[in-house]
Amino acid sequence: MKLSVVIPAHNEEGSLKETLTKVYSTLSYQNIDHEIVVVNDNSIDQTEKILKDLKKKIPTLIYYNNDGPNGFGFAVRYGLDRFTGDCVAVMMADLSDSPDDLVKFYTTMLNGGYDCVFGSRFIKGGQVIDYPVLKKIINRLANFIVRVSVGIKYNDATNAFKLYKKETIAGIKPFLAPHFNLTLELPLKAIVRGYTYTVLPNSWTNRKHGESKLKIQEMGSRYFFILLYCLIEKYFSKGDYNKK
């Protein structure tokens, strides 16, 4: 089963080389057939130059320039429209997600036959390193609201780090979210539409270089919109969009 890894990158010159090198070396060491799909999202630093140089050293690296519309959600969607693997993971360019966790997710999907494998940083075995306090408080509150509203036990739905089968991605389209709220849209649609999933602990480490692209004050209503949309689908669509 071929694994695709979609990585959006906007002005990630400080992180990209380490991230891609570690992802490639980890997957290659485990003999996992894979491709690394980086979407350069209108970067104005040296991101594209670094990608050109790395492409000579990393044979599984593919990169695209997303000239617009731009934004985290658009960049991820750009990659999800172009990957060629049997399953696809979304990872961050700043190495906040662990390549070792990626291997664990892939192996679990392969052996268990799940449609999705979701990560949680807030269950036994999970961890966060250098997580900003305010961001953590907002995260836990938002995930509590999601969990209670949808009626699920999964407690880290906004965690971007997840793995989906190709058929799952096809089954939860079309995507609505253009921003970071895409990280909520993908798992909630999969859950509401009846795709199977399991939850594994994963680690998260704050970035060493650059600044976070997530602006919390801009995202509240957008997350709520996606939650409301998924609730409407769950209770009023009569299963029209469920997994066949």
C-alpha positions in Angstrom: 0.0 0.0 0.0 1.6 3.2 -1.2 1.6 6.1 1.4 1.3 9.7 0.3 2.3 12.5 2.7 0.8 15.9 1.9 2.7 18.8 3.5 1.6 22.5 3.0 4.5 24.9 3.1 4.2 28.7 3.4 7.5 30.5 4.1 9.1 27.4 5.8 12.7 27.9 4.8 13.9 27.3 8.3 12.1 24.0 8.8 11.7 22.3 5.5 15.0 20.6 5.0 15.0 18.9 8.4 11.3 17.9 8.0 11.6 16.4 4.6 14.9 14.7 5.3 13.5 13.0 8.5 10.3 11.9 6.8 12.1 10.4 3.9 14.8 8.7 5.9 12.2 7.2 8.3 9.9 5.9 5.6 12.8 4.6 3.6 14.3 2.8 6.6 10.9 1.0 7.1 10.8 0.1 3.4 7.4 1.9 3.0 6.5 2.7 -0.6 5.7 6.4 -0.5 5.6 9.9 -2.0 6.1 13.2 -0.3 3.9 15.9 -1.8 4.8 19.4 -0.7 2.5 22.3 -1.7 4.5 25.5 -1.8 1.8 28.0 -0.9 2.9 31.3 -2.4 6.1 31.5 -0.3 8.2 34.6 -0.6 11.3 33.2 1.1 13.7 30.5 0.0 11.1 27.7 0.3 11.0 26.9 -3.4 14.8 27.0 -3.8 15.1 24.5 -0.9 12.6 22.3 -2.5 14.4 22.3 -5.8 17.7 21.4 -4.1 16.0 18.6 -2.0 14.4 17.1 -5.0 17.8 16.1 -6.3 18.5 14.2 -3.0 15.0 12.9 -2.2 13.7 10.8 -5.1 10.2 10.5 -3.6 9.7 14.2 -3.3 7.2 16.0 -5.5 6.3 19.6 -5.1 3.8 21.9 -6.5 3.5 25.7 -6.5 0.0 26.8 -5.5 -0.3 30.3 -7.0 -3.8 30.8 -5.5 -6.1 30.9 -3.9 -3.8 30.6 -0.9 -4.2 29.6 2.7 -3.6 26.4 4.7 -6.9 24.7 3.7 -6.4 25.5 0.0 -2.9 24.2 0.1 -3.9 20.9 1.7 -6.8 20.6 -0.7 -4.4 21.2 -3.6 -2.3 18.3 -2.4 -5.3 16.0 -1.7 -6.4 16.5 -5.4 -3.0 15.3 -6.6 -1.6 12.6 -4.5 -1.3 9.1 -6.1 -1.0 6.8 -3.0 -3.5 4.3 -1.6 -3.6 6.4 1.6 -2.7 9.9 2.5 -1.5 11.7 5.7 -1.4 15.4 6.3 1.7 16.6 8.1 3.1 20.0 9.0 6.2 21.4 7.4 7.6 22.5 10.8 8.2 18.9 12.1 5.7 19.3 14.8 4.4 15.8 13.8 6.6 12.8 14.3 7.7 10.6 11.4 7.8 7.7 13.8 4.1 8.3 14.5 3.4 8.3 10.8 4.9 4.8 10.5 2.7 3.7 13.4 -0.4 5.1 11.8 0.4 3.5 8.5 1.1 0.1 10.0 -2.1 0.3 12.0 -4.2 1.1 8.9 -2.4 -1.7 6.9 -3.0 -4.3 9.6 -6.4 -3.2 10.8 -8.1 -2.2 7.5 -9.4 1.1 9.0 -10.6 3.8 6.6 -8.9 6.4 8.8 -6.3 6.6 11.6 -6.6 9.7 13.8 -4.0 11.0 16.2 -4.7 12.3 19.7 -2.1 14.2 21.8 -4.3 14.0 24.8 -4.7 10.3 25.5 -2.4 7.9 27.3 0.9 7.8 25.3 0.3 11.2 23.6 2.3 14.3 24.5 2.7 18.0 23.6 6.1 19.7 24.0 6.2 23.5 24.4 2.5 24.0 23.7 1.5 27.6 24.3 -0.8 27.7 27.3 -3.6 29.9 25.9 -3.6 27.9 22.7 -3.9 24.6 24.7 -6.8 26.0 26.8 -8.7 27.0 23.6 -7.9 23.7 22.0 -9.3 21.7 24.8 -12.5 23.8 25.0 -13.1 23.6 21.3 -12.5 19.8 21.2 -14.9 19.4 24.2 -17.6 21.2 22.3 -17.0 19.1 19.2 -17.0 15.9 21.2 -20.3 16.6 23.0 -22.0 18.1 19.9 -21.3 15.2 17.6 -21.5 12.5 20.3 -18.1 11.0 19.9 -15.3 10.0 22.3 -12.5 11.3 20.1 -10.9 14.2 21.9 -8.5 15.8 19.4 -10.5 16.4 16.3 -8.7 19.6 15.4 -5.4 17.8 15.3 -4.2 18.0 11.7 -2.2 14.8 11.8 -4.3 12.1 10.4 -4.2 9.3 7.9 -7.0 8.5 5.3 -7.5 5.9 2.7 -7.8 7.2 -0.9 -11.4 6.0 -1.0 -12.2 7.9 2.2 -10.9 11.2 0.8 -13.0 10.6 -2.4 -16.0 9.9 -0.2 -15.8 13.1 1.9 -15.5 15.5 -1.0 -16.3 18.2 -1.9 -14.4 20.1 0.7 -15.7 23.4 2.1 -13.0 24.8 4.4 -10.3 27.1 2.9 -8.5 27.6 6.2 -7.3 25.6 9.2 -10.9 24.5 9.8 -10.2 21.9 7.1 -8.5 19.9 9.9 -12.0 19.6 11.5 -13.9 19.1 8.3 -12.0 16.0 7.2 -12.4 13.8 10.3 -16.0 15.0 11.1 -17.2 14.2 7.6 -15.5 10.8 7.8 -17.1 10.0 11.1 -20.6 11.3 10.2 -20.5 9.4 6.9 -19.7 6.1 8.6 -16.1 5.5 7.7 -14.2 3.3 10.2 -11.4 4.8 12.3 -9.2 4.2 15.2 -7.4 6.7 17.4 -3.7 6.4 18.3 -1.6 8.6 20.6 0.8 11.0 18.9 3.3 13.6 19.9 3.4 17.3 19.0 6.4 19.5 19.3 6.3 23.3 18.9 8.1 24.7 15.9 11.8 25.7 16.2 11.8 28.2 13.3 9.4 30.7 11.9 5.9 31.5 13.2 2.6 29.6 13.4 0.2 30.3 10.5 -2.8 29.6 12.7 -4.4 32.9 14.0 -6.9 31.8 16.6 -8.8 35.0 16.7 -9.6 34.6 13.0 -10.7 31.0 13.1 -13.5 30.6 15.8 -16.5 31.3 13.6 -15.0 29.2 10.8 -14.6 26.2 13.0 -18.1 26.7 14.2 -19.4 26.8 10.6 -17.8 23.4 9.8 -19.1 21.9 13.1 -22.6 23.2 12.3 -22.5 21.9 8.7 -21.5 18.4 9.9 -24.2 18.4 12.5 -26.8 19.3 9.9 -25.6 16.5 7.6 -25.6 14.0 10.5 -29.2 14.8 11.6 -30.9 15.9 8.4 -29.3 14.3 5.4 -31.0 10.9 5.9 -27.7 9.1 5.2 -27.5 10.4 1.6 -23.7 10.9 1.8 -22.9 7.8 3.9 -20.2 5.3 2.9 -21.6 2.9 0.4 
